[in-house]
């Protein structure tokens, strides 16, 4: 076996290939954006966004964390972390974030519900109607009794 074939896995948590909508906020600047994850774990995320970020910057992500990661049920969470890597891909940015803290939000919407109401950033997806800006925080929360509310 040559050294070219050896690859050390430095991740501390299992990574899942999930394409999930994510709301983004840069706390120091007040900038907000949106994107879609490429992969996700309990300790980090890699996602594509139209929001320019810098390595070392604090970042908040809001998304529906799937049951494969929570080990219970889908949960709507706000994660805080630091940007560890940014790579520009055409007019978008690929951003890696190391997650440092979680805040569990009101009852989670399903991933399908969140995705259906979330803006698209890829040319492969239909654009949002002009003037319509949606964040994950605008997606209704459906309670067990079927009632809806927007947080």
VMD Tcl script that draws the C-alpha trace (Angstrom):
set ca {
  {0.00 0.00 0.00}
  {1.45 3.39 -0.97}
  {1.05 6.53 1.09}
  {-1.16 7.94 -1.69}
  {-3.82 5.38 -0.73}
  {-3.84 6.28 2.96}
  {-6.47 8.82 3.99}
  {-7.00 9.85 7.59}
  {-10.58 10.69 8.47}
  {-10.49 13.66 10.85}
  {-14.24 13.99 11.33}
  {-15.48 13.25 14.83}
  {-19.05 12.50 13.75}
  {-20.60 10.50 10.92}
  {-21.37 12.63 7.86}
  {-24.65 12.29 5.94}
  {-25.28 13.42 2.36}
  {-28.42 15.52 2.84}
  {-29.62 18.31 0.56}
  {-31.61 20.36 3.07}
  {-32.65 24.01 3.01}
  {-30.74 26.15 5.49}
  {-31.28 29.72 6.71}
  {-28.03 31.60 7.36}
  {-27.26 34.61 9.53}
  {-23.93 36.35 10.16}
  {-24.46 37.70 13.71}
  {-21.76 40.39 13.59}
  {-23.04 41.94 10.36}
  {-26.77 41.29 10.41}
  {-26.52 39.74 6.92}
  {-28.93 36.92 6.17}
  {-29.05 34.40 3.35}
  {-30.15 30.92 2.44}
  {-28.70 27.81 0.90}
  {-28.78 24.03 0.71}
  {-26.57 21.56 2.53}
  {-24.41 19.08 0.66}
  {-23.59 17.10 3.75}
  {-24.27 17.37 7.44}
  {-23.19 15.83 10.72}
  {-23.76 16.54 14.38}
  {-20.52 18.55 14.42}
  {-20.46 20.33 11.08}
  {-22.03 21.14 7.74}
  {-21.03 21.92 4.19}
  {-23.53 23.94 2.17}
  {-23.87 26.15 -0.88}
  {-25.16 29.68 -0.55}
  {-25.30 33.04 -2.29}
  {-24.05 34.75 0.90}
  {-20.31 35.53 0.95}
  {-18.66 34.38 4.19}
  {-15.09 34.51 5.46}
  {-13.03 31.82 7.17}
  {-13.15 32.23 10.96}
  {-16.44 34.16 10.86}
  {-19.24 33.35 13.32}
  {-22.36 31.96 11.64}
  {-25.88 30.84 12.60}
  {-27.66 28.13 10.61}
  {-31.36 27.31 10.97}
  {-32.58 24.02 9.53}
  {-34.60 20.89 10.17}
  {-32.06 18.40 11.50}
  {-33.05 14.92 10.26}
  {-33.71 11.98 12.55}
  {-30.57 10.19 11.29}
  {-28.53 12.82 13.14}
  {-30.78 13.58 16.14}
  {-31.41 9.84 16.70}
  {-35.01 10.66 17.65}
  {-37.15 12.70 15.25}
  {-36.66 15.56 12.80}
  {-35.96 18.68 14.86}
  {-35.86 22.30 13.87}
  {-32.62 23.76 15.21}
  {-30.55 26.90 15.16}
  {-26.85 26.04 15.15}
  {-23.99 28.36 15.93}
  {-20.52 27.77 14.60}
  {-17.45 29.06 12.82}
  {-16.66 29.02 9.15}
  {-13.69 26.71 8.53}
  {-13.53 26.87 4.73}
  {-15.02 28.86 1.84}
  {-14.69 28.02 -1.83}
  {-16.27 30.00 -4.64}
  {-18.20 27.92 -7.19}
  {-19.32 30.12 -10.10}
  {-21.50 32.80 -8.44}
  {-22.17 30.75 -5.28}
  {-20.06 29.83 -2.28}
  {-19.36 26.43 -0.77}
  {-19.06 26.93 2.99}
  {-17.87 24.50 5.67}
  {-18.94 25.29 9.23}
  {-17.87 23.61 12.46}
  {-20.96 23.58 14.70}
  {-20.38 24.62 18.31}
  {-23.87 24.98 19.82}
  {-27.49 24.05 19.13}
  {-30.77 25.66 20.08}
  {-33.85 23.51 19.57}
  {-36.71 25.60 18.20}
  {-40.50 25.14 18.26}
  {-41.89 21.87 16.95}
  {-40.18 20.95 13.69}
  {-41.75 21.07 10.30}
  {-41.00 18.12 8.11}
  {-38.02 18.42 5.81}
  {-40.41 18.23 2.84}
  {-42.53 21.12 4.19}
  {-39.46 23.29 4.78}
  {-38.03 22.47 1.37}
  {-41.30 23.20 -0.46}
  {-41.38 26.77 0.87}
  {-37.68 27.53 0.60}
  {-36.03 29.66 -2.09}
  {-33.84 27.93 -4.67}
  {-30.28 29.07 -5.31}
  {-29.38 26.78 -8.18}
  {-30.00 27.54 -11.84}
  {-31.50 24.03 -12.01}
  {-34.39 25.16 -9.80}
  {-37.17 27.56 -10.64}
  {-36.60 31.03 -9.15}
  {-38.82 32.59 -6.50}
  {-41.43 35.08 -7.69}
  {-40.04 38.65 -7.84}
  {-40.03 40.37 -4.47}
  {-40.63 37.13 -2.53}
  {-37.98 36.45 0.07}
  {-38.46 33.41 2.30}
  {-36.35 32.15 5.17}
  {-36.68 28.92 7.08}
  {-37.99 31.00 9.99}
  {-41.03 31.90 7.82}
  {-42.02 28.26 7.31}
  {-45.14 27.40 9.34}
  {-44.77 25.10 12.32}
  {-47.41 22.36 12.33}
  {-48.51 21.26 15.80}
  {-49.69 17.75 16.67}
  {-53.33 18.96 16.52}
  {-52.81 20.13 12.91}
  {-52.80 23.86 13.64}
  {-50.14 26.01 11.99}
  {-48.18 28.99 13.23}
  {-45.22 31.01 11.98}
  {-42.59 31.53 14.67}
}
mol new
graphics top color blue
foreach p $ca { graphics top sphere $p radius 0.5 }
foreach p [lrange $ca 0 end-1] q [lrange $ca 1 end] { graphics top cylinder $p $q radius 0.2 }
display resetview
